[in-house]
Amino acid sequence: MTFSISQMIVDGNEKVVAVNWAFTNEDGSLSNQFKLAEPYGDTPLAEVTEEKAVEWLEAQLSNTAEELTAAITRAKEEQEYAATLSAYNANSGEAPTKVAVETPEEAPTETPEETTTSE
């Protein structure tokens, strides 16, 4: 379970005011932008490493690692459940019939016809 920072948002005074972060574990990841409560003191921008930005994020982010892990688990379960859903056509007086879904490999491919122009 780790945080990473992909980008830092910096103001005109070269102070980090927000970070684009991700929290990753074995089941997936969550990401967002977090606006820092305040730019961090006198840390020169050249000295703001990803590790330093993660420290700032962890100090201010209200979500715990356990909460983020639970959110990733819920999202994974929702995706797995959604993959089990199928559409059926309603048939008046008859049993519903499953809608055929073409996978990208099965979808017919069409080659555009060449057009020629006469001059």
N, CA, C and O of each residue as an XYZ file, in Angstrom:
476
protein
N       0.845     -1.170      0.000
C       0.000      0.000      0.000
C       0.883      1.222      0.000
O       1.591      1.511      0.965
N       0.823      1.933     -1.111
C       1.706      3.082     -1.205
C       1.025      4.262     -1.886
O       0.130      4.101     -2.715
N       1.471      5.428     -1.515
C       1.074      6.656     -2.190
C       2.150      7.004     -3.204
O       3.327      6.698     -3.016
N       1.728      7.644     -4.273
C       2.679      8.221     -5.221
C       2.123      9.564     -5.672
O       0.919      9.809     -5.606
N       3.004     10.411     -6.122
C       2.636     11.738     -6.606
C       3.028     11.806     -8.077
O       4.190     11.599     -8.426
N       2.056     12.096     -8.933
C       2.373     12.210    -10.363
C       2.685     13.645    -10.767
O       3.490     13.879    -11.668
N       2.044     14.609    -10.098
C       2.283     16.017    -10.405
C       2.122     16.859     -9.150
O       1.398     16.496     -8.223
N       2.810     17.987     -9.142
C       2.661     18.969     -8.076
C       2.194     20.269     -8.722
O       2.726     20.694     -9.748
N       1.209     20.882     -8.117
C       0.705     22.163     -8.605
C       1.407     23.246     -7.795
O       1.358     23.247     -6.565
N       2.065     24.174     -8.503
C       2.937     25.161     -7.871
C       2.429     26.560     -8.200
O       2.061     26.845     -9.340
N       2.411     27.433     -7.189
C       1.962     28.810     -7.424
C       3.103     29.677     -7.936
O       4.222     29.199     -8.125
N       2.809     30.961     -8.161
C       3.799     31.895     -8.690
C       4.968     32.151     -7.769
O       5.998     32.667     -8.201
N       4.822     31.795     -6.492
C       5.917     31.945     -5.529
C       6.729     30.660     -5.393
O       7.543     30.520     -4.480
N       6.497     29.729     -6.310
C       7.167     28.423     -6.314
C       6.903     27.631     -5.040
O       7.800     26.988     -4.495
N       5.653     27.689     -4.571
C       5.218     26.897     -3.418
C       4.237     25.846     -3.927
O       3.363     26.149     -4.739
N       4.381     24.621     -3.453
C       3.474     23.541     -3.836
C       2.148     23.774     -3.129
O       2.095     23.844     -1.901
N       1.069     23.895     -3.913
C      -0.242     24.160     -3.332
C      -1.202     22.974     -3.480
O      -2.230     22.926     -2.804
N      -0.877     22.024     -4.353
C      -1.717     20.842     -4.537
C      -0.866     19.724     -5.136
O       0.188     19.965     -5.725
N      -1.351     18.508     -4.969
C      -0.650     17.351     -5.546
C      -1.667     16.419     -6.207
O      -2.779     16.236     -5.711
N      -1.267     15.847     -7.313
C      -2.044     14.782     -7.953
C      -1.454     13.478     -7.438
O      -0.290     13.168     -7.691
N      -2.268     12.717     -6.712
C      -1.761     11.551     -6.004
C      -2.488     10.285     -6.435
O      -3.562     10.330     -7.034
N      -1.868      9.157     -6.111
C      -2.492      7.844     -6.300
C      -2.136      6.992     -5.102
O      -1.041      7.095     -4.550
N      -3.079      6.147     -4.706
C      -2.863      5.152     -3.657
C      -3.041      3.809     -4.337
O      -4.081      3.551     -4.943
N      -2.036      2.952     -4.243
C      -2.042      1.691     -4.970
C      -1.821      0.527     -4.025
O      -0.994      0.586     -3.115
N      -2.590     -0.551     -4.266
C      -2.347     -1.816     -3.573
C      -2.504     -2.947     -4.583
O      -2.645     -2.692     -5.779
N      -2.482     -4.186     -4.118
C      -2.515     -5.338     -5.022
C      -3.824     -5.446     -5.808
O      -3.868     -6.141     -6.823
N      -4.884     -4.778     -5.364
C      -6.182     -4.860     -6.038
C      -6.468     -3.700     -6.984
O      -7.446     -3.745     -7.731
N      -5.644     -2.677     -6.968
C      -5.890     -1.553     -7.854
C      -5.365     -0.253     -7.288
O      -4.459     -0.241     -6.455
N      -5.950      0.847     -7.753
C      -5.498      2.145     -7.267
C      -6.633      3.158     -7.299
O      -7.607      3.007     -8.036
N      -6.482      4.182     -6.489
C      -7.356      5.354     -6.461
C      -6.467      6.559     -6.688
O      -5.319      6.583     -6.244
N      -6.992      7.557     -7.375
C      -6.186      8.759     -7.577
C      -7.088      9.977     -7.537
O      -8.294      9.892     -7.765
N      -6.473     11.112     -7.242
C      -7.220     12.355     -7.152
C      -6.228     13.504     -7.029
O      -5.017     13.296     -6.954
N      -6.763     14.711     -7.012
C      -5.933     15.876     -6.713
C      -6.297     16.342     -5.314
O      -7.475     16.392     -4.957
N      -5.295     16.681     -4.527
C      -5.523     17.167     -3.172
C      -4.906     18.549     -3.046
O      -3.714     18.741     -3.289
N      -5.743     19.512     -2.661
C      -5.258     20.866     -2.424
C      -4.751     20.928     -0.995
O      -5.495     20.668     -0.049
N      -3.490     21.272     -0.846
C      -2.897     21.371      0.482
C      -3.538     22.519      1.249
O      -3.921     23.533      0.667
N      -3.648     22.348      2.545
C      -4.260     23.379      3.393
C      -3.479     24.683      3.303
O      -4.052     25.766      3.421
N      -2.194     24.579      3.097
C      -1.346     25.761      2.954
C      -0.081     25.338      2.229
O       0.346     24.189      2.340
N       0.521     26.260      1.486
C       1.817     25.916      0.905
C       2.798     25.645      2.041
O       2.730     26.277      3.095
N       3.683     24.729      1.823
C       4.560     24.321      2.903
C       5.761     25.225      3.057
O       6.733     25.124      2.309
N       5.685     26.104      4.027
C       6.787     26.920      4.528
C       7.791     27.397      3.516
O       7.451     27.857      2.426
N       9.018     27.277      3.903
C      10.108     27.809      3.101
C      10.867     26.726      2.349
O      12.021     26.933      1.976
N      10.254     25.597      2.123
C      10.938     24.535      1.394
C      11.133     24.983     -0.054
O      10.152     25.191     -0.768
N      12.370     25.134     -0.495
C      12.601     25.524     -1.888
C      12.043     24.447     -2.822
O      12.161     23.253     -2.546
N      11.445     24.875     -3.909
C      10.833     23.945     -4.848
C      11.821     22.869     -5.300
O      11.437     21.712     -5.471
N      13.063     23.234     -5.491
C      14.078     22.274     -5.938
C      14.295     21.151     -4.931
O      14.832     20.101     -5.284
N      13.883     21.361     -3.680
C      14.066     20.346     -2.640
C      12.797     19.538     -2.353
O      12.794     18.675     -1.475
N      11.728     19.819     -3.090
C      10.474     19.092     -2.871
C      10.504     17.813     -3.699
O      10.206     17.816     -4.893
N      10.866     16.739     -3.045
C      10.899     15.431     -3.703
C       9.511     14.794     -3.622
O       8.634     15.275     -2.903
N       9.329     13.719     -4.361
C       8.064     12.996     -4.269
C       7.850     12.508     -2.842
O       6.729     12.559     -2.336
N       8.892     12.042     -2.195
C       8.780     11.564     -0.820
C       8.314     12.674      0.116
O       7.480     12.443      0.991
N       8.852     13.875     -0.068
C       8.456     15.027      0.762
C       6.988     15.358      0.505
O       6.244     15.623      1.449
N       6.559     15.346     -0.763
C       5.169     15.651     -1.093
C       4.223     14.589     -0.520
O       3.120     14.916     -0.082
N       4.646     13.326     -0.522
C       3.839     12.256      0.081
C       3.702     12.502      1.580
O       2.622     12.305      2.138
N       4.772     12.927      2.239
C       4.699     13.254      3.672
C       3.637     14.326      3.911
O       2.825     14.203      4.827
N       3.643     15.371      3.092
C       2.671     16.444      3.246
C       1.257     15.916      3.021
O       0.336     16.241      3.769
N       1.099     15.108      1.994
C      -0.215     14.534      1.689
C      -0.730     13.698      2.851
O      -1.869     13.867      3.285
N       0.101     12.801      3.353
C      -0.315     11.926      4.451
C      -0.650     12.717      5.713
O      -1.517     12.310      6.486
N       0.029     13.840      5.926
C      -0.229     14.668      7.106
C      -1.593     15.354      7.018
O      -2.207     15.641      8.046
N      -2.071     15.620      5.802
C      -3.311     16.381      5.648
C      -4.499     15.563      5.153
O      -5.641     15.922      5.442
N      -4.274     14.500      4.434
C      -5.374     13.717      3.873
C      -6.168     13.063      5.000
O      -5.595     12.409      5.872
N      -7.469     13.239      4.980
C      -8.286     12.706      6.068
C      -8.535     11.203      5.948
O      -8.922     10.568      6.930
N      -8.321     10.623      4.772
C      -8.538      9.187      4.590
C      -7.334      8.393      5.053
O      -6.190      8.765      4.793
N      -7.603      7.291      5.745
C      -6.523      6.404      6.176
C      -6.237      5.387      5.076
O      -7.029      5.216      4.149
N      -5.100      4.719      5.193
C      -4.761      3.658      4.248
C      -5.829      2.565      4.272
O      -6.150      1.987      3.233
N      -6.371      2.285      5.437
C      -7.405      1.255      5.556
C      -8.668      1.666      4.799
O      -9.291      0.836      4.137
N      -9.046      2.939      4.893
C     -10.223      3.424      4.170
C     -10.011      3.378      2.661
O     -10.913      2.997      1.915
N      -8.827      3.763      2.218
C      -8.529      3.729      0.788
C      -8.492      2.294      0.278
O      -8.974      2.013     -0.819
N      -7.923      1.388      1.067
C      -7.905     -0.028      0.696
C      -9.331     -0.561      0.586
O      -9.644     -1.300     -0.348
N     -10.188     -0.197      1.519
C     -11.585     -0.630      1.484
C     -12.297     -0.077      0.248
O     -13.104     -0.777     -0.362
N     -12.009      1.153     -0.119
C     -12.627      1.751     -1.307
C     -12.190      1.026     -2.576
O     -12.999      0.802     -3.476
N     -10.915      0.660     -2.647
C     -10.417     -0.091     -3.801
C     -11.095     -1.456     -3.861
O     -11.483     -1.912     -4.937
N     -11.236     -2.104     -2.717
C     -11.895     -3.410     -2.661
C     -13.347     -3.300     -3.124
O     -13.813     -4.136     -3.897
N     -14.064     -2.276     -2.659
C     -15.463     -2.070     -3.084
C     -15.549     -1.852     -4.583
O     -16.416     -2.423     -5.245
N     -14.660     -1.033     -5.125
C     -14.675     -0.750     -6.563
C     -14.401     -2.023     -7.361
O     -15.028     -2.260     -8.394
N     -13.473     -2.834     -6.886
C     -13.162     -4.095     -7.566
C     -14.375     -5.021     -7.531
O     -14.709     -5.640     -8.541
N     -15.035     -5.120     -6.383
C     -16.227     -5.966     -6.261
C     -17.348     -5.466     -7.164
O     -18.051     -6.266     -7.780
N     -17.520     -4.140     -7.248
C     -18.551     -3.573     -8.115
C     -18.265     -3.877     -9.582
O     -19.187     -4.181    -10.339
N     -17.004     -3.798     -9.991
C     -16.631     -4.113    -11.369
C     -16.858     -5.588    -11.664
O     -17.354     -5.939    -12.734
N     -16.498     -6.456    -10.718
C     -16.702     -7.889    -10.916
C     -18.193     -8.210    -11.022
O     -18.589     -9.029    -11.851
N     -19.024     -7.571    -10.189
C     -20.462     -7.783    -10.251
C     -21.017     -7.271    -11.579
O     -21.812     -7.955    -12.223
N     -20.602     -6.071    -11.993
C     -21.087     -5.484    -13.244
C     -20.769     -6.390    -14.433
O     -21.529     -6.440    -15.400
N     -19.647     -7.103    -14.359
C     -19.269     -8.003    -15.451
C     -20.220     -9.193    -15.566
O     -20.243     -9.864    -16.598
N     -21.006     -9.463    -14.519
C     -21.939    -10.590    -14.556
C     -23.303    -10.193    -15.113
O     -24.132    -11.062    -15.382
N     -23.546     -8.902    -15.289
C     -24.853     -8.437    -15.737
C     -25.034     -8.659    -17.236
O     -24.093     -8.517    -18.016
N     -26.260     -9.010    -17.623
C     -26.592     -9.222    -19.025
C     -27.904     -8.527    -19.337
O     -28.773     -8.409    -18.473
N     -28.046     -8.068    -20.572
C     -29.282     -7.437    -21.021
C     -30.168     -8.492    -21.682
O     -29.693     -9.376    -22.396
N     -31.465     -8.371    -21.421
C     -32.458     -9.264    -22.022
C     -33.547     -8.414    -22.653
O     -33.935     -7.380    -22.109
N     -34.036     -8.857    -23.805
C     -35.175     -8.205    -24.446
C     -36.450     -8.745    -23.840
O     -36.586     -9.951    -23.636
N     -37.386     -7.854    -23.552
C     -38.699     -8.265    -23.069
C     -39.524     -8.711    -24.278
O     -39.584     -8.011    -25.289
N     -40.148     -9.860    -24.167
C     -40.971    -10.398    -25.247
C     -42.383    -10.595    -24.722
O     -42.615    -11.422    -23.840
N     -43.313     -9.845    -25.258
C     -44.696     -9.896    -24.802
C     -45.224    -11.323    -24.828
O     -45.290    -11.946    -25.888
N     -45.599    -11.840    -23.664
C     -46.179    -13.168    -23.564
C     -45.180    -14.306    -23.662
O     -45.574    -15.470    -23.603
N     -43.911    -14.007    -23.808
C     -42.882    -15.050    -23.924
C     -41.726    -14.726    -22.976
O     -41.607    -13.618    -22.453
N     -40.899    -15.717    -22.781
C     -39.727    -15.522    -21.928
C     -38.783    -14.506    -22.559
O     -38.683    -14.425    -23.784
N     -38.091    -13.732    -21.730
C     -37.122    -12.781    -22.290
C     -35.992    -13.519    -23.000
O     -35.670    -14.662    -22.674
N     -35.400    -12.837    -23.976
C     -34.264    -13.420    -24.697
C     -33.036    -12.544    -24.483
O     -33.105    -11.315    -24.486
N     -31.922    -13.221    -24.298
C     -30.673    -12.519    -24.030
C     -30.227    -11.753    -25.274
O     -30.282    -12.267    -26.392
N     -29.786    -10.520    -25.057
C     -29.273     -9.693    -26.137
C     -27.872    -10.162    -26.476
O     -27.022    -10.279    -25.593
N     -27.629    -10.428    -27.741
C     -26.298    -10.853    -28.180
C     -25.352     -9.657    -28.119
O     -25.668     -8.570    -28.603
N     -24.217     -9.874    -27.532
C     -23.204     -8.823    -27.417
C     -21.992     -9.276    -28.184
O     -21.444    -10.349    -27.927
N     -21.566     -8.449    -29.139
C     -20.375     -8.775    -29.916
C     -19.146     -8.284    -29.172
O     -19.102     -7.144    -28.711
N     -18.161     -9.141    -29.060
C     -16.893     -8.720    -28.487
C     -16.081     -8.082    -29.599
O     -16.364     -8.326    -30.772
N     -15.095     -7.284    -29.277
C     -14.313     -6.632    -30.339
C     -13.733     -7.630    -31.349
O     -13.602     -7.301    -32.528
N     -13.388     -8.837    -30.905
C     -12.828     -9.822    -31.827
C     -13.892    -10.334    -32.787
O     -13.582    -10.704    -33.920
N     -15.156    -10.358    -32.337
C     -16.238    -10.890    -33.149
C     -16.881     -9.843    -34.041
O     -17.561    -10.190    -35.007
N     -16.680     -8.591    -33.741
C     -17.340     -7.536    -34.494
C     -16.867     -7.564    -35.938
O     -15.672     -7.683    -36.210
N     -17.812     -7.456    -36.854
C     -17.409     -7.460    -38.261
C     -16.591     -6.215    -38.576
O     -16.838     -5.133    -38.043
N     -15.643     -6.392    -39.426
C     -14.839     -5.247    -39.831
C     -15.182     -4.916    -41.267
O     -15.364     -5.807    -42.098
N     -15.266     -3.666    -41.545
C     -15.573     -3.226    -42.889
C     -14.389     -2.460    -43.422
O     -13.779     -1.650    -42.725
N     -14.077     -2.730    -44.667
C     -13.016     -2.019    -45.333
C     -13.655     -0.934    -46.165
O     -14.524     -1.219    -46.990
N     -13.246      0.297    -45.969
C     -13.847      1.364    -46.780
C     -13.562      1.125    -48.259
O     -12.463      0.733    -48.653
N     -14.574      1.371    -49.043
C     -14.404      1.209    -50.468
C     -13.593      2.365    -51.009
O     -13.716      3.504    -50.558
N     -12.761      2.048    -51.986
C     -11.975      3.108    -52.612
C     -12.874      3.900    -53.529
O     -13.700      3.337    -54.248
N     -12.717      5.174    -53.502
C     -13.479      6.014    -54.416
C     -12.521      6.638    -55.408
O     -11.431      7.084    -55.052
N     -12.939      6.660    -56.631
C     -12.111      7.272    -57.655
C     -12.863      8.444    -58.231
O     -14.090      8.436    -58.330
N     -12.133      9.415    -58.596
C     -12.758     10.588    -59.208
C     -12.271     10.726    -60.632
O     -11.115     10.447    -60.948
N     -13.156     11.149    -61.458
C     -12.788     11.384    -62.857
C     -12.474     12.857    -63.029
O     -13.142     13.729    -62.473
N     -11.476     13.100    -63.784
C     -11.151     14.501    -64.042
C     -11.416     14.836    -65.466
O     -11.204     15.975    -65.882
